[in-house]
């Protein structure tokens, strides 16, 4: 299926010109975005994604987005895309701006909002590799979901060249952090543990929901203490004394079955977490 695009009250096809060449999101990556899975024509956890869109926009210094207008765009693209759509993307940029990094004065800004719907190809398992680059946990945009994604493009391209579908990164102090588009969980000693937000990882919606639902169901899933998960824990995954799991809006909860080209087993708690997430997802599409 093709991608359907909405902006400023109308629908566009993927080949129609839409964004100005001096849009600040295009020239300097001055924008934020959200990606939601779509099930039966409904965007999953849309309310949580919109609140994170707002947090990211304000954290980047953009004006507060009108979430009612965003919802209007979501309704339009999902109605036009048909029943087979699997992914929704919401992008908000600073709009037309100077060629440099400085923005226009707030009163002169006109943000550019685009809502897109298109196909998705989720898989039940993940294959990941380690890469030599790191997340900067002290970055000005740490924890914000911005359109400045070049680091992720480079890292995941290496992952695909090595036969994987995701790369997992450390932060600048050697802690396990996240994937390029996913959060990471380590299974060891009878529990699943995910890096804390202080590591510089994104506050993933799937991560957030799994922590909440696991606590309610008594599944041993928790956030690590700062410094608890060193990047070297991945050596334990290769040796078989720990397991790995990834989470994200399209992959949902996905046990890792290959690390750096080595086949590794899915952890039993990871498999339980996967089942739990799918069950709760079916119960409520906007939890």
C-alpha positions in Angstrom: 0.0 0.0 0.0 1.1 3.6 -0.6 1.7 6.3 2.1 -1.1 8.8 2.8 0.0 12.2 4.0 -2.1 15.0 5.7 -1.0 18.5 6.3 -2.8 21.8 6.8 -6.2 20.3 6.4 -5.8 18.3 3.2 -4.5 14.9 2.0 -1.4 14.4 -0.2 0.1 11.6 -2.1 3.7 10.6 -1.4 4.9 12.1 -4.7 3.3 15.5 -4.3 5.5 18.5 -3.3 4.7 19.6 0.3 7.6 20.9 2.4 9.5 24.1 1.7 13.2 23.9 0.9 13.8 26.2 3.9 11.7 24.3 6.4 13.8 24.2 9.6 13.1 20.5 10.0 14.7 19.9 6.6 17.6 22.3 6.9 18.8 21.6 10.5 16.6 18.8 11.8 14.5 21.3 14.0 11.5 19.0 14.6 10.0 16.2 16.6 8.0 13.1 15.7 6.1 10.1 17.0 5.4 6.7 15.5 2.4 4.6 16.4 1.5 1.1 15.4 -2.0 0.8 13.9 -4.4 -2.0 14.6 -7.7 -2.3 12.8 -7.6 1.3 11.8 -6.8 2.6 15.3 -3.5 4.1 16.3 -2.2 2.3 19.4 -1.6 4.4 22.6 -2.2 7.6 20.7 -2.9 9.7 23.8 0.5 8.7 25.3 2.3 9.4 22.0 0.7 12.8 21.8 1.7 13.8 25.3 5.3 12.7 24.4 5.1 14.8 21.2 4.2 17.8 23.3 7.0 17.1 25.8 9.5 16.8 22.9 8.3 19.9 21.2 8.6 22.0 24.4 11.9 20.4 25.3 13.3 21.4 21.8 11.9 25.0 22.3 9.1 24.8 19.8 5.7 26.3 20.5 3.2 23.9 22.1 1.5 21.9 19.4 -2.3 21.9 19.1 -3.1 18.3 19.8 -6.7 18.6 18.6 -5.3 19.5 15.1 -3.0 16.5 15.3 -5.9 14.2 16.1 -7.7 15.7 13.1 -4.8 14.7 10.9 -4.7 11.3 12.4 -8.4 10.7 11.7 -8.0 11.9 8.1 -5.1 9.6 7.2 -6.4 6.5 8.9 -9.8 7.0 7.1 -8.0 7.4 3.8 -5.4 4.6 4.2 -7.8 1.7 4.6 -7.8 -1.3 6.8 -4.3 -2.6 6.0 -2.3 0.3 7.4 0.2 -0.6 10.1 2.1 2.5 11.0 1.2 6.2 11.8 3.9 8.9 11.8 3.4 12.4 13.2 6.1 15.0 12.4 6.2 18.6 13.7 8.9 21.0 12.5 9.8 24.6 13.3 8.5 25.5 9.8 10.1 28.0 7.5 13.3 29.4 9.0 16.8 30.8 8.4 19.4 28.6 6.7 21.3 28.6 10.0 20.4 27.0 13.3 18.8 30.1 14.7 15.0 30.2 14.5 12.6 33.0 13.6 11.1 34.9 16.5 8.3 32.9 18.2 5.6 35.3 16.9 6.8 34.8 13.3 7.0 31.0 13.4 4.5 28.8 11.6 5.0 25.2 12.5 4.7 22.5 9.9 2.6 19.5 10.9 2.5 16.3 8.8 0.7 13.1 9.6 1.4 10.0 7.6 0.0 6.5 7.4 1.6 3.6 5.7 2.7 0.0 5.9 4.7 -1.7 8.7 6.4 -5.0 8.9 6.7 -6.1 12.6 8.6 -9.2 13.5 8.2 -11.4 16.5 12.0 -11.5 17.3 15.0 -9.2 17.0 18.5 -9.6 15.7 20.9 -7.0 17.0 24.5 -5.9 16.8 26.8 -3.8 18.9 28.2 -0.6 17.3 31.1 1.6 18.2 29.1 4.8 18.6 27.5 6.1 21.8 24.5 8.1 23.1 25.3 11.3 24.9 23.3 11.2 28.1 24.1 14.9 28.6 23.0 16.0 25.2 20.7 19.0 24.9 18.2 16.7 23.3 18.7 13.6 25.4 15.3 11.9 25.9 13.6 14.0 23.2 12.2 12.3 20.1 13.6 14.7 17.5 14.0 14.4 13.7 17.8 14.7 14.0 18.2 11.0 13.3 21.5 10.8 11.3 23.2 8.9 14.1 20.5 6.3 14.1 20.6 6.1 10.3 24.3 5.3 10.3 24.0 2.8 13.2 21.1 0.8 11.8 22.7 0.8 8.4 25.6 -1.0 9.9 23.2 -3.4 11.6 21.6 -4.3 8.3 24.9 -4.8 6.6 25.7 -7.3 9.3 22.5 -9.2 8.9 20.6 -7.7 11.9 17.6 -5.4 12.2 18.7 -3.2 15.1 21.9 -1.8 16.8 22.3 -1.4 20.5 24.3 1.5 22.0 26.2 2.4 25.1 26.2 5.9 26.5 29.4 8.0 27.1 30.1 6.4 30.5 29.8 2.8 29.3 26.3 2.1 30.5 23.9 0.1 28.3 21.5 2.7 26.8 19.1 1.8 24.0 18.7 0.7 20.4 18.4 3.2 17.5 14.6 3.0 17.6 13.9 0.8 20.6 14.5 0.3 24.3 16.5 -2.6 25.6 15.9 -5.1 28.4 18.3 -7.5 30.0 17.0 -10.8 31.4 19.1 -12.2 34.2 18.7 -13.6 37.7 15.0 -14.2 37.2 14.0 -10.6 36.1 13.9 -8.2 33.2 15.8 -5.0 33.8 15.8 -1.9 31.5 18.2 1.1 31.6 17.0 4.1 33.6 16.1 7.3 31.7 19.2 8.9 33.2 21.2 6.7 30.8 20.0 9.0 28.0 17.5 6.5 26.5 14.2 7.6 25.2 11.2 7.2 27.4 9.6 4.6 25.1 5.8 4.2 25.2 6.1 0.4 24.9 8.7 0.4 27.7 6.5 2.5 29.8 3.4 0.3 29.3 5.4 -2.9 29.9 6.7 -1.6 33.2 3.2 -0.7 34.3 1.5 -3.9 33.1 4.2 -6.2 34.4 3.9 -4.6 37.9 0.1 -5.1 37.8 0.5 -8.8 36.7 3.4 -9.6 39.0 5.9 -10.2 36.3 9.5 -9.3 37.4 10.2 -6.3 35.2 11.9 -3.2 36.5 14.0 -0.1 35.7 17.7 -0.5 36.6 19.5 1.7 39.1 22.0 4.2 37.5 25.1 2.3 36.6 23.6 -1.1 37.2 23.7 -2.2 33.6 27.1 -1.8 32.0 27.5 -2.3 28.3 29.6 -5.3 29.0 26.5 -7.2 30.1 26.1 -8.0 26.4 29.0 -10.3 26.8 26.9 -12.3 29.2 24.1 -12.5 26.5 26.6 -14.0 24.0 27.8 -16.5 26.6 24.3 -17.5 27.5 24.2 -16.3 31.1 21.8 -13.5 30.3 19.2 -12.8 27.6 18.2 -9.7 25.7 14.8 -8.2 24.6 13.9 -5.0 22.7 10.8 -2.9 22.8 9.3 -0.4 20.4 6.2 0.9 18.8 6.3 -1.3 15.8 8.3 -4.3 17.2 6.3 -4.2 20.4 8.1 -6.6 22.8 10.6 -8.6 20.9 13.1 -11.2 22.3 16.5 -11.1 20.8 17.6 -14.3 19.1 20.9 -13.1 17.6 23.6 -10.8 19.0 26.6 -9.9 16.8 25.7 -12.8 14.5 25.7 -15.3 17.4 22.4 -17.2 17.9 21.2 -16.7 21.4 18.1 -18.1 23.2 15.0 -16.0 24.0 14.6 -15.6 27.7 11.6 -17.2 29.4 10.5 -13.9 31.1 11.0 -12.1 27.8 8.6 -14.6 26.2 6.1 -14.1 29.0 6.4 -10.3 28.6 5.7 -10.6 24.9 2.5 -12.6 25.6 1.4 -10.2 28.3 1.9 -7.2 26.0 -0.1 -8.7 23.2 -2.9 -9.6 25.6 -3.1 -6.2 27.1 -2.8 -4.5 23.7 -5.9 -6.4 22.6 -7.8 -5.3 25.6 -7.3 -1.5 25.1 -5.8 0.3 22.1 -5.4 3.6 24.0 -4.2 2.7 27.4 
